[in-house]
Each structure stands twice: as C-alpha cells, then as structure tokens.
Amino acid sequence: MSDAINELRAEVPLPQEGFEVVYQRPHSLNDTQFTYCPGCQHGQVHLCIAEAIDELEIKDRMIGMAPVGCSVFAYWFFDFDFISCPHGRAPAVATGIKRADPEAIVLSYQGDGDLASIGAAEIVHAANRGEQITVVFINNAIYGMTGGQMAPTSLEGMVTSTSPRGRDVSIAGKPIHVVEMLSTLSGVAYAERTTAHDPKGLIKTKKAIKKAFEYQMEGLGFTIVEVLCGCAINTRRTPKDSAAWVGEEMNKVFQVGVFKDIKEEG
Ligand SMILES: Cc1ncc(C[n+]2csc(CCOP(=O)(O)OP(=O)(O)O)c2C)c(N)n1
C-alpha cells in the first residue's frame, strides 16, 4: 500500500458515536486496494463473494483457489488463505483440499481461459465427480492477462488479438456454454449464470454465490456460478461501453438464469 493512500485513509473520519454504519468493507476482504483495470468486474465479483461469506459467517472455514490470469492476485484481496494453482488446475487442487479437510468451504475462482480452455478436463471431471466445491467462473470472453487472445467463450465474429478478422466458427467452433454443459452432469447440485455489468446483475450474482456456498455447506454436490464480465482494456472500450457490450452482446449469446438446482428437481 502506498504512503499516499495511507495518508488519505488517515484523513477519513471514523464513525462518530450516534451515527449508524450503513456500509463498510466486508470482513472477508483485506484493506488492500484492487489493482484491476478500469472497467474490469473482478473487483465487484470479489465484493459479492466477500459479502456472501460475511453473511454466512464462514470466513474462518474458507480456503480459496487462485487461478492463472488477471485474478491470480485474488489472494492479496481476500482475508483468508488462498492457494495459487497452475493454469486450469484449480478444480483438481480444490478437490484435494476439500477431501483432506471436509469442514473447509472451498472456493475455486477461475477465468474463461483458465477454466474453459486449458482446464476444460479438470472442471468437467470435478463436476462429474460431484466434488463439494464452489466455482466462481468469470467469463469475460477473452484471455485478459496475456493481451486479449481468443478464448473458448469469445463471441462469434468477435475481434481479438488472435482473431483480427473476427472469430471464425468454421475454424474455432462456437462459444462454449459452460454452465449448460456442466448442468447435464449428475454430480452438479447448482449451476447458474449471472451478469456483472449492472447493479441488478451484481445483486443476483451475490445471491447465486451465497446459494452455492450454502449448497456446499449442506454437502449437496458441485456448485458453479458463471458471471458475465467485461475486459474494457483488451476489447478497446471505455468502461461504460464495455459494460453496455456485456449487457447487450454477451447477455444475448449467454442466457442468464439457473440451469441446475438439485432442490428444485423434486
Ligand atoms: C501452462 C500455462 N500456459 C499459459 C500461460 C499463460 N497465461 C497466463 S494468464 C493466461 C490467460 C488467462 O485468461 P483468463 O483465464 O480468461 O483470465 P483473465 O486474465 O481474463 O481474468 C494465459 C494463457 C500460463 N501462465 N501457464
């Protein structure tokens, strides 16, 4: 933390007696500034996760898996232990942690390059085995950290640094719909897709993540929440335009909603 930020913080008055605190940093986040780019929603999704953990009072039981990608630094921001996993292998590491310590609540936080490309086998088998873990899957339709290459989730015709003429589905196939695919597996207890581009979407994202943790606490099986996000820098958009693009274009291709809920299945 830079001295300048600490000095600014010191000037912020603490709540006075008689004043009610209506909003504060969740206890599950450290007092560390996010380093994500403008227009990136990793920070907002971190906040959703932290608030859900605080509400469930499970911070002391949490163990997180940090992916390879922009959000590898998740371990800086959350106030509980994290393991930094090799690219795409977070579900395999999470499996080992949960089996060794069944009382732990295990979070695997992964991007779309990480989960749907190099880690496609790990996620399918962890889901199929019904591992008692919760995956938060950030779908920003691109490889963010390495410069905006095409991901398995890039939209049809989408221009990326490795598809300058747009994603050609005759060569690269159509975007992978991860939660729809995983929801066909019997080990999956809960699979939902939400969007992080607007406040309404973030409220639903937090609700979905909380439900996923609750299902894990009840030992119902594998849980996953896919969150549609933007990567303003690599799609060469302003933060505002990037959010609008997620709301319009990504939400058209990737329907939000619940794809599997074991409790609704009678
Ligand atoms: C085995 C291996 N292959 C490739 C890389 C390079 N690499 C680092 S981050 C990344 C892309 C991550 O993209 P995504 O999972 O979508 O996350 P984002 O950065 O968009 O949040 C890649 C390919 C690596 N670190 N390790």
The ligand as an SDF file (V2000), in Angstrom:
LIG
                    3D

 26 27  0  0  0  0  0  0  0  0999 V2000
    0.5230  -23.5580  -18.5640 C   0  0  0  0  0  0  0  0  0  0  0  0
    0.3740  -22.1030  -18.9080 C   0  0  0  0  0  0  0  0  0  0  0  0
    0.0010  -21.7480  -20.1490 N   0  0  0  0  0  0  0  0  0  0  0  0
   -0.1770  -20.4420  -20.4710 C   0  0  0  0  0  0  0  0  0  0  0  0
    0.0550  -19.4650  -19.5240 C   0  0  0  0  0  0  0  0  0  0  0  0
   -0.1060  -18.0200  -19.9150 C   0  0  0  0  0  0  0  0  0  0  0  0
   -1.3030  -17.3730  -19.3960 N   0  0  0  0  0  0  0  0  0  0  0  0
   -1.2660  -16.6260  -18.2660 C   0  0  0  0  0  0  0  0  0  0  0  0
   -2.7360  -15.8600  -17.9540 S   0  0  0  0  0  0  0  0  0  0  0  0
   -3.4390  -16.5500  -19.3360 C   0  0  0  0  0  0  0  0  0  0  0  0
   -4.8380  -16.2050  -19.7540 C   0  0  0  0  0  0  0  0  0  0  0  0
   -5.8240  -16.1530  -18.6450 C   0  0  0  0  0  0  0  0  0  0  0  0
   -7.0650  -15.7720  -19.1600 O   0  0  0  0  0  0  0  0  0  0  0  0
   -8.4080  -15.9690  -18.3370 P   0  0  0  0  0  0  0  0  0  0  0  0
   -8.3960  -17.2770  -17.6550 O   0  0  0  0  0  0  0  0  0  0  0  0
   -9.5450  -15.7050  -19.2580 O   0  0  0  0  0  0  0  0  0  0  0  0
   -8.3430  -14.8910  -17.1760 O   0  0  0  0  0  0  0  0  0  0  0  0
   -8.3480  -13.2760  -17.2300 P   0  0  0  0  0  0  0  0  0  0  0  0
   -6.9080  -12.8580  -17.3070 O   0  0  0  0  0  0  0  0  0  0  0  0
   -9.1610  -12.8680  -18.4300 O   0  0  0  0  0  0  0  0  0  0  0  0
   -9.0010  -12.8780  -15.9380 O   0  0  0  0  0  0  0  0  0  0  0  0
   -2.5140  -17.3510  -20.0250 C   0  0  0  0  0  0  0  0  0  0  0  0
   -2.7850  -18.0680  -21.2960 C   0  0  0  0  0  0  0  0  0  0  0  0
    0.4770  -19.8710  -18.2400 C   0  0  0  0  0  0  0  0  0  0  0  0
    0.6940  -18.9850  -17.2720 N   0  0  0  0  0  0  0  0  0  0  0  0
    0.6110  -21.1840  -17.9430 N   0  0  0  0  0  0  0  0  0  0  0  0
  1  2  1  0
  2  3  1  0
  2 26  2  0
  3  4  2  0
  4  5  1  0
  5  6  1  0
  5 24  2  0
  6  7  1  0
  7  8  2  0
  7 22  1  0
  8  9  1  0
  9 10  1  0
 10 11  1  0
 10 22  2  0
 11 12  1  0
 12 13  1  0
 13 14  1  0
 14 15  2  0
 14 16  1  0
 14 17  1  0
 17 18  1  0
 18 19  2  0
 18 20  1  0
 18 21  1  0
 22 23  1  0
 24 25  1  0
 24 26  1  0
M  CHG  1   7   1
M  END
$$$$
